[in-house]
Amino acid sequence: MPEVRIGSEIKTYPQGTAYAEIAEEYQKNYENDILLVSVNGRLRELHKTLQKDCQMEFITAAGISEKCRLSDDESLSGCGRQGKCEKYHGLLFC
């Protein structure tokens, strides 16, 4: 079973566990809804599933500090953190 590190805590979950199930377990620790997870530094949707050992962080609406829309030419508009953002469904999360 894969090991998942969340903060200083390490837990094991069956391979194929939806990230939503793990997020639900931790939701009580967050004021805002968990919207996404970061798995080994990559954004993942909650319906995706656990495949191997990883480090996980939860992304809430309050945890998204800055959203930058991509313009048609793929340049960043209004973001001074170029290279430190991750594209996700037409948005960059910084």
The first five atom37 places (N, CA, C, CB, O) and aatype in JSON, in Angstrom:
{
  "aatype": [12, 14, 6, 19, 1, 9, 7, 15, 6, 9, 11, 16, 18, 14, 5, 7, 16, 0, 18, 0, 6, 9, 0, 6, 6, 18, 5, 11, 2, 18, 6, 2, 3, 9, 10, 10, 19, 15, 19, 2, 7, 1, 10, 1, 6, 10, 8, 11, 16, 10, 5, 11, 3, 4, 5, 12, 6, 13, 9, 16, 0, 0, 7, 9, 15, 6, 11, 4, 1, 10, 15, 3, 3, 6, 15, 10, 15, 7, 4, 7, 1, 5, 7, 11, 4, 6, 11, 18, 8, 7, 10, 10, 13, 4],
  "atom_mask": [
    [1, 1, 1, 1, 1],
    [1, 1, 1, 1, 1],
    [1, 1, 1, 1, 1],
    [1, 1, 1, 1, 1],
    [1, 1, 1, 1, 1],
    [1, 1, 1, 1, 1],
    [1, 1, 1, 0, 1],
    [1, 1, 1, 1, 1],
    [1, 1, 1, 1, 1],
    [1, 1, 1, 1, 1],
    [1, 1, 1, 1, 1],
    [1, 1, 1, 1, 1],
    [1, 1, 1, 1, 1],
    [1, 1, 1, 1, 1],
    [1, 1, 1, 1, 1],
    [1, 1, 1, 0, 1],
    [1, 1, 1, 1, 1],
    [1, 1, 1, 1, 1],
    [1, 1, 1, 1, 1],
    [1, 1, 1, 1, 1],
    [1, 1, 1, 1, 1],
    [1, 1, 1, 1, 1],
    [1, 1, 1, 1, 1],
    [1, 1, 1, 1, 1],
    [1, 1, 1, 1, 1],
    [1, 1, 1, 1, 1],
    [1, 1, 1, 1, 1],
    [1, 1, 1, 1, 1],
    [1, 1, 1, 1, 1],
    [1, 1, 1, 1, 1],
    [1, 1, 1, 1, 1],
    [1, 1, 1, 1, 1],
    [1, 1, 1, 1, 1],
    [1, 1, 1, 1, 1],
    [1, 1, 1, 1, 1],
    [1, 1, 1, 1, 1],
    [1, 1, 1, 1, 1],
    [1, 1, 1, 1, 1],
    [1, 1, 1, 1, 1],
    [1, 1, 1, 1, 1],
    [1, 1, 1, 0, 1],
    [1, 1, 1, 1, 1],
    [1, 1, 1, 1, 1],
    [1, 1, 1, 1, 1],
    [1, 1, 1, 1, 1],
    [1, 1, 1, 1, 1],
    [1, 1, 1, 1, 1],
    [1, 1, 1, 1, 1],
    [1, 1, 1, 1, 1],
    [1, 1, 1, 1, 1],
    [1, 1, 1, 1, 1],
    [1, 1, 1, 1, 1],
    [1, 1, 1, 1, 1],
    [1, 1, 1, 1, 1],
    [1, 1, 1, 1, 1],
    [1, 1, 1, 1, 1],
    [1, 1, 1, 1, 1],
    [1, 1, 1, 1, 1],
    [1, 1, 1, 1, 1],
    [1, 1, 1, 1, 1],
    [1, 1, 1, 1, 1],
    [1, 1, 1, 1, 1],
    [1, 1, 1, 0, 1],
    [1, 1, 1, 1, 1],
    [1, 1, 1, 1, 1],
    [1, 1, 1, 1, 1],
    [1, 1, 1, 1, 1],
    [1, 1, 1, 1, 1],
    [1, 1, 1, 1, 1],
    [1, 1, 1, 1, 1],
    [1, 1, 1, 1, 1],
    [1, 1, 1, 1, 1],
    [1, 1, 1, 1, 1],
    [1, 1, 1, 1, 1],
    [1, 1, 1, 1, 1],
    [1, 1, 1, 1, 1],
    [1, 1, 1, 1, 1],
    [1, 1, 1, 0, 1],
    [1, 1, 1, 1, 1],
    [1, 1, 1, 0, 1],
    [1, 1, 1, 1, 1],
    [1, 1, 1, 1, 1],
    [1, 1, 1, 0, 1],
    [1, 1, 1, 1, 1],
    [1, 1, 1, 1, 1],
    [1, 1, 1, 1, 1],
    [1, 1, 1, 1, 1],
    [1, 1, 1, 1, 1],
    [1, 1, 1, 1, 1],
    [1, 1, 1, 0, 1],
    [1, 1, 1, 1, 1],
    [1, 1, 1, 1, 1],
    [1, 1, 1, 1, 1],
    [1, 1, 1, 1, 1]
  ],
  "atom_positions": [
    [[0.84, -1.18, 0.0], [0.0, 0.0, 0.0], [0.89, 1.25, 0.0], [-0.96, 0.0, 1.23], [1.87, 1.31, 0.74]],
    [[0.55, 2.23, -0.83], [1.36, 3.45, -0.9], [1.32, 4.25, 0.41], [0.88, 4.32, -2.05], [0.3, 4.31, 1.1]],
    [[2.46, 4.85, 0.72], [2.55, 5.76, 1.87], [2.34, 7.19, 1.38], [3.93, 5.62, 2.6], [2.86, 7.59, 0.34]],
    [[1.54, 7.94, 2.15], [1.24, 9.32, 1.81], [1.7, 10.21, 2.96], [-0.29, 9.52, 1.52], [1.27, 10.02, 4.1]],
    [[2.56, 11.17, 2.66], [3.01, 12.13, 3.67], [2.17, 13.39, 3.51], [4.55, 12.45, 3.54], [2.15, 14.01, 2.45]],
    [[1.48, 13.74, 4.59], [0.68, 14.97, 4.63], [1.18, 15.75, 5.84], [-0.88, 14.68, 4.72], [0.9, 15.38, 6.98]],
    [[1.9, 16.82, 5.58], [2.56, 17.54, 6.67], [3.61, 16.62, 7.29], [0.0, 0.0, 0.0], [4.47, 16.09, 6.59]],
    [[3.54, 16.43, 8.6], [4.48, 15.55, 9.29], [3.91, 14.15, 9.48], [4.87, 16.15, 10.64], [4.56, 13.28, 10.06]],
    [[2.71, 13.93, 9.0], [2.01, 12.66, 9.18], [2.21, 11.75, 7.97], [0.5, 12.92, 9.41], [2.18, 12.21, 6.83]],
    [[2.42, 10.46, 8.22], [2.53, 9.49, 7.14], [1.46, 8.42, 7.36], [3.96, 8.85, 7.08], [1.37, 7.82, 8.43]],
    [[0.65, 8.21, 6.32], [-0.42, 7.2, 6.38], [-0.33, 6.31, 5.15], [-1.81, 7.87, 6.47], [0.25, 6.7, 4.14]],
    [[-0.89, 5.14, 5.25], [-0.96, 4.26, 4.09], [-2.4, 4.14, 3.64], [-0.37, 2.86, 4.42], [-3.33, 4.11, 4.46]],
    [[-2.58, 4.08, 2.35], [-3.89, 3.94, 1.73], [-3.78, 2.89, 0.63], [-4.42, 5.31, 1.17], [-2.71, 2.73, 0.05]],
    [[-4.86, 2.19, 0.33], [-4.82, 1.24, -0.78], [-4.57, 1.97, -2.1], [-6.13, 0.43, -0.85], [-5.08, 3.07, -2.32]],
    [[-3.79, 1.34, -2.97], [-3.59, 1.89, -4.3], [-4.96, 2.01, -4.97], [-2.62, 0.99, -5.16], [-5.79, 1.11, -4.85]],
    [[-5.2, 3.13, -5.65], [-6.48, 3.36, -6.3], [-7.45, 4.18, -5.46], [0.0, 0.0, 0.0], [-8.56, 4.48, -5.91]],
    [[-7.05, 4.55, -4.24], [-7.9, 5.41, -3.4], [-8.02, 6.77, -4.06], [-7.33, 5.54, -1.95], [-7.01, 7.37, -4.44]],
    [[-9.24, 7.27, -4.2], [-9.45, 8.6, -4.8], [-8.91, 9.67, -3.85], [-10.96, 8.85, -5.1], [-9.05, 9.57, -2.63]],
    [[-8.28, 10.68, -4.43], [-7.79, 11.79, -3.61], [-8.93, 12.43, -2.83], [-7.09, 12.83, -4.49], [-8.71, 12.97, -1.74]],
    [[-10.13, 12.37, -3.36], [-11.3, 12.93, -2.67], [-11.53, 12.24, -1.33], [-12.56, 12.79, -3.55], [-11.92, 12.89, -0.36]],
    [[-11.3, 10.93, -1.27], [-11.47, 10.2, -0.01], [-10.46, 10.66, 1.03], [-11.33, 8.68, -0.25], [-10.79, 10.82, 2.2]],
    [[-9.24, 10.87, 0.59], [-8.2, 11.34, 1.51], [-8.51, 12.77, 1.95], [-6.8, 11.26, 0.85], [-8.39, 13.1, 3.13]],
    [[-8.91, 13.61, 1.0], [-9.25, 15.0, 1.33], [-10.41, 15.07, 2.32], [-9.6, 15.77, 0.04], [-10.41, 15.91, 3.22]],
    [[-11.38, 14.21, 2.15], [-12.54, 14.19, 3.05], [-12.1, 13.92, 4.5], [-13.56, 13.12, 2.6], [-12.64, 14.49, 5.44]],
    [[-11.12, 13.07, 4.64], [-10.6, 12.74, 5.97], [-9.96, 13.96, 6.65], [-9.57, 11.61, 5.87], [-10.01, 14.09, 7.87]],
    [[-9.37, 14.85, 5.85], [-8.67, 16.02, 6.38], [-9.48, 17.3, 6.32], [-7.39, 16.2, 5.65], [-9.04, 18.32, 6.86]],
    [[-10.64, 17.3, 5.68], [-11.42, 18.51, 5.47], [-11.72, 19.24, 6.78], [-12.72, 18.17, 4.77], [-11.77, 20.47, 6.81]],
    [[-11.91, 18.5, 7.85], [-12.24, 19.12, 9.15], [-11.14, 20.07, 9.64], [-12.48, 18.03, 10.2], [-11.39, 20.92, 10.49]],
    [[-9.94, 19.92, 9.11], [-8.82, 20.76, 9.51], [-8.74, 22.07, 8.73], [-7.53, 20.0, 9.35], [-7.86, 22.9, 8.98]],
    [[-9.65, 22.25, 7.78], [-9.61, 23.42, 6.9], [-10.93, 24.17, 6.95], [-9.3, 23.0, 5.45], [-12.0, 23.57, 6.92]],
    [[-10.84, 25.48, 7.03], [-12.03, 26.32, 7.06], [-12.74, 26.32, 5.7], [-11.66, 27.75, 7.46], [-13.97, 26.32, 5.64]],
    [[-11.96, 26.32, 4.62], [-12.51, 26.35, 3.27], [-12.46, 24.97, 2.64], [-11.75, 27.37, 2.39], [-11.66, 24.12, 3.03]],
    [[-13.32, 24.75, 1.65], [-13.36, 23.46, 0.97], [-12.05, 23.16, 0.26], [-14.5, 23.44, -0.04], [-11.42, 24.05, -0.32]],
    [[-11.63, 21.9, 0.33], [-10.48, 21.44, -0.43], [-10.92, 21.28, -1.87], [-9.89, 20.1, 0.15], [-11.88, 20.56, -2.15]],
    [[-10.23, 21.95, -2.8], [-10.6, 21.94, -4.21], [-9.71, 21.04, -5.06], [-10.54, 23.33, -4.76], [-10.18, 20.41, -6.02]],
    [[-8.44, 20.97, -4.7], [-7.44, 20.2, -5.45], [-6.43, 19.65, -4.46], [-6.73, 21.08, -6.53], [-6.42, 20.03, -3.29]],
    [[-5.59, 18.75, -4.93], [-4.46, 18.3, -4.14], [-3.18, 18.54, -4.95], [-4.61, 16.79, -3.74], [-3.19, 18.53, -6.18]],
    [[-2.11, 18.74, -4.23], [-0.79, 18.79, -4.85], [-0.11, 17.48, -4.47], [0.05, 20.06, -4.38], [0.09, 17.2, -3.29]],
    [[0.23, 16.69, -5.47], [0.86, 15.39, -5.25], [2.28, 15.48, -5.8], [0.05, 14.22, -5.93], [2.49, 15.62, -7.01]],
    [[3.25, 15.4, -4.9], [4.66, 15.57, -5.29], [4.86, 16.84, -6.11], [5.14, 14.35, -6.09], [5.62, 16.87, -7.07]],
    [[4.14, 17.92, -5.7], [4.3, 19.21, -6.34], [3.49, 19.45, -7.6], [0.0, 0.0, 0.0], [3.62, 20.49, -8.23]],
    [[2.64, 18.49, -7.97], [1.82, 18.63, -9.19], [0.35, 18.68, -8.81], [2.08, 17.45, -10.19], [-0.11, 17.87, -8.0]],
    [[-0.39, 19.63, -9.37], [-1.82, 19.74, -9.09], [-2.58, 18.56, -9.66], [-2.37, 21.06, -9.65], [-2.35, 18.14, -10.8]],
    [[-3.5, 18.03, -8.86], [-4.33, 16.91, -9.29], [-5.77, 17.16, -8.85], [-3.8, 15.56, -8.7], [-6.03, 17.73, -7.79]],
    [[-6.71, 16.72, -9.69], [-8.13, 16.8, -9.34], [-8.46, 15.72, -8.32], [-9.02, 16.66, -10.6], [-7.78, 14.7, -8.23]],
    [[-9.51, 15.95, -7.56], [-9.87, 15.04, -6.48], [-10.37, 13.68, -6.96], [-10.92, 15.67, -5.62], [-10.31, 12.72, -6.2]],
    [[-10.84, 13.58, -8.19], [-11.33, 12.29, -8.67], [-10.2, 11.36, -9.1], [-12.29, 12.5, -9.83], [-10.43, 10.17, -9.29]],
    [[-8.99, 11.9, -9.26], [-7.83, 11.08, -9.61], [-7.48, 10.17, -8.44], [-6.6, 11.97, -9.99], [-7.93, 10.41, -7.31]],
    [[-6.69, 9.14, -8.69], [-6.44, 8.15, -7.65], [-4.96, 8.0, -7.31], [-6.99, 6.82, -8.08], [-4.08, 8.29, -8.11]],
    [[-4.74, 7.54, -6.1], [-3.41, 7.3, -5.56], [-2.8, 6.08, -6.24], [-3.47, 7.1, -4.03], [-3.43, 5.03, -6.33]],
    [[-1.56, 6.23, -6.72], [-0.88, 5.13, -7.4], [0.39, 4.68, -6.69], [-0.56, 5.52, -8.81], [0.74, 3.5, -6.74]],
    [[1.08, 5.61, -6.03], [2.36, 5.26, -5.41], [2.64, 6.21, -4.25], [3.51, 5.32, -6.44], [1.89, 7.16, -4.02]],
    [[3.72, 5.95, -3.51], [4.11, 6.82, -2.4], [4.2, 8.25, -2.88], [5.46, 6.36, -1.8], [4.63, 8.52, -4.0]],
    [[3.79, 9.18, -2.01], [3.83, 10.58, -2.41], [3.78, 11.51, -1.21], [2.68, 10.9, -3.36], [3.51, 11.09, -0.09]],
    [[4.04, 12.77, -1.49], [3.82, 13.84, -0.54], [2.61, 14.62, -1.05], [5.09, 14.77, -0.38], [2.54, 14.96, -2.23]],
    [[1.66, 14.89, -0.17], [0.41, 15.52, -0.59], [0.14, 16.77, 0.23], [-0.75, 14.53, -0.44], [0.37, 16.82, 1.43]],
    [[-0.36, 17.79, -0.47], [-0.84, 19.01, 0.17], [-2.24, 19.28, -0.37], [0.12, 20.22, -0.1], [-2.55, 18.92, -1.5]],
    [[-3.06, 19.92, 0.43], [-4.42, 20.24, 0.02], [-4.5, 21.7, -0.4], [-5.42, 19.94, 1.15], [-3.93, 22.58, 0.24]],
    [[-5.22, 21.94, -1.49], [-5.4, 23.29, -2.02], [-6.86, 23.69, -1.79], [-5.02, 23.37, -3.54], [-7.78, 23.02, -2.27]],
    [[-7.05, 24.78, -1.05], [-8.4, 25.29, -0.79], [-8.57, 26.6, -1.55], [-8.65, 25.49, 0.73], [-7.61, 27.15, -2.08]],
    [[-9.79, 27.09, -1.6], [-10.06, 28.37, -2.25], [-9.23, 29.47, -1.59], [-11.57, 28.71, -2.19], [-8.75, 30.37, -2.27]],
    [[-9.07, 29.4, -0.28], [-8.3, 30.42, 0.43], [-6.8, 30.24, 0.19], [-8.59, 30.36, 1.93], [-6.04, 31.2, 0.32]],
    [[-6.37, 29.02, -0.17], [-4.96, 28.75, -0.36], [-4.43, 29.15, -1.71], [0.0, 0.0, 0.0], [-3.22, 29.13, -1.93]],
    [[-5.3, 29.52, -2.62], [-4.86, 29.96, -3.94], [-4.65, 31.46, -3.85], [-5.9, 29.59, -5.06], [-5.6, 32.24, -3.88]],
    [[-3.4, 31.85, -3.75], [-3.09, 33.25, -3.47], [-3.25, 34.16, -4.68], [-1.69, 33.37, -2.95], [-3.56, 35.34, -4.54]],
    [[-3.05, 33.59, -5.86], [-3.08, 34.45, -7.05], [-3.43, 33.58, -8.25], [-1.71, 35.17, -7.26], [-2.84, 32.52, -8.44]],
    [[-4.38, 34.02, -9.05], [-4.73, 33.31, -10.28], [-4.43, 34.22, -11.45], [-6.22, 32.87, -10.28], [-4.8, 35.39, -11.45]],
    [[-3.79, 33.69, -12.44], [-3.44, 34.48, -13.61], [-4.06, 33.82, -14.83], [-1.9, 34.61, -13.77], [-3.78, 32.66, -15.11]],
    [[-4.89, 34.53, -15.54], [-5.47, 33.98, -16.76], [-4.46, 34.05, -17.89], [-6.75, 34.75, -17.15], [-3.72, 35.03, -18.03]],
    [[-4.44, 33.01, -18.68], [-3.59, 33.02, -19.86], [-4.3, 33.76, -20.98], [-3.22, 31.58, -20.31], [-5.49, 33.55, -21.21]],
    [[-3.58, 34.62, -21.66], [-4.16, 35.28, -22.81], [-4.04, 34.35, -24.01], [-3.48, 36.65, -23.08], [-3.43, 33.28, -23.91]],
    [[-4.59, 34.75, -25.12], [-4.57, 33.91, -26.32], [-3.16, 33.56, -26.77], [-5.3, 34.6, -27.44], [-2.94, 32.5, -27.35]],
    [[-2.21, 34.44, -26.52], [-0.83, 34.16, -26.95], [-0.03, 33.42, -25.89], [-0.13, 35.46, -27.31], [1.19, 33.35, -25.98]],
    [[-0.71, 32.89, -24.88], [-0.09, 32.09, -23.82], [0.84, 32.9, -22.92], [0.68, 30.95, -24.43], [1.61, 32.31, -22.16]],
    [[0.79, 34.23, -22.99], [1.61, 35.02, -22.07], [0.82, 35.25, -20.79], [2.04, 36.37, -22.71], [-0.4, 35.17, -20.77]],
    [[1.53, 35.53, -19.73], [0.87, 35.76, -18.44], [0.39, 37.2, -18.37], [1.83, 35.45, -17.26], [1.1, 38.13, -18.76]],
    [[-0.82, 37.37, -17.87], [-1.31, 38.72, -17.68], [-1.46, 38.98, -16.18], [-2.66, 38.94, -18.42], [-2.22, 38.3, -15.5]],
    [[-0.74, 39.95, -15.69], [-0.87, 40.34, -14.29], [-0.1, 39.48, -13.32], [0.0, 0.0, 0.0], [-0.39, 39.52, -12.12]],
    [[0.85, 38.7, -13.76], [1.57, 37.82, -12.85], [3.06, 38.12, -12.91], [1.3, 36.34, -13.19], [3.67, 38.07, -13.98]],
    [[3.63, 38.41, -11.78], [5.06, 38.67, -11.71], [5.87, 37.45, -11.33], [0.0, 0.0, 0.0], [7.07, 37.56, -11.08]],
    [[5.23, 36.29, -11.28], [5.93, 35.08, -10.84], [6.12, 34.09, -11.98], [5.16, 34.41, -9.7], [5.99, 32.89, -11.78]],
    [[6.42, 34.58, -13.14], [6.6, 33.71, -14.31], [7.6, 32.61, -14.01], [7.06, 34.53, -15.52], [8.66, 32.86, -13.42]],
    [[7.26, 31.39, -14.41], [8.12, 30.25, -14.16], [7.85, 29.56, -12.84], [0.0, 0.0, 0.0], [8.38, 28.48, -12.59]],
    [[7.02, 30.17, -11.99], [6.72, 29.57, -10.69], [5.25, 29.22, -10.57], [7.12, 30.52, -9.56], [4.76, 28.93, -9.47]],
    [[4.54, 29.25, -11.67], [3.12, 28.96, -11.68], [2.87, 27.67, -12.45], [2.31, 30.13, -12.29], [3.68, 27.28, -13.29]],
    [[1.76, 27.02, -12.17], [1.41, 25.8, -12.89], [0.1, 26.0, -13.63], [1.31, 24.61, -11.92], [-0.91, 26.41, -13.05]],
    [[0.12, 25.69, -14.93], [-1.07, 25.82, -15.76], [-2.06, 24.7, -15.42], [-0.7, 25.78, -17.28], [-1.68, 23.53, -15.31]],
    [[-3.31, 25.07, -15.25], [-4.34, 24.09, -14.91], [-5.67, 24.58, -15.46], [-4.42, 23.86, -13.38], [-6.22, 25.55, -14.94]],
    [[-6.19, 23.94, -16.48], [-7.46, 24.3, -17.11], [-7.53, 25.78, -17.48], [-8.6, 23.96, -16.18], [-8.51, 26.46, -17.18]],
    [[-6.48, 26.27, -18.14], [-6.49, 27.65, -18.61], [-6.18, 28.69, -17.56], [0.0, 0.0, 0.0], [-6.21, 29.88, -17.86]],
    [[-5.89, 28.27, -16.33], [-5.48, 29.19, -15.28], [-4.09, 28.82, -14.82], [-6.47, 29.16, -14.1], [-3.67, 27.67, -14.92]],
    [[-3.39, 29.8, -14.31], [-2.12, 29.52, -13.66], [-2.3, 29.71, -12.18], [-0.98, 30.42, -14.2], [-2.82, 30.73, -11.73]],
    [[-1.86, 28.73, -11.42], [-1.91, 28.83, -9.97], [-0.5, 29.11, -9.49], [-2.49, 27.53, -9.33], [0.44, 28.37, -9.79]],
    [[-0.36, 30.2, -8.72], [0.96, 30.64, -8.29], [1.13, 30.37, -6.8], [1.17, 32.14, -8.59], [2.19, 30.67, -6.24]]
  ]
}
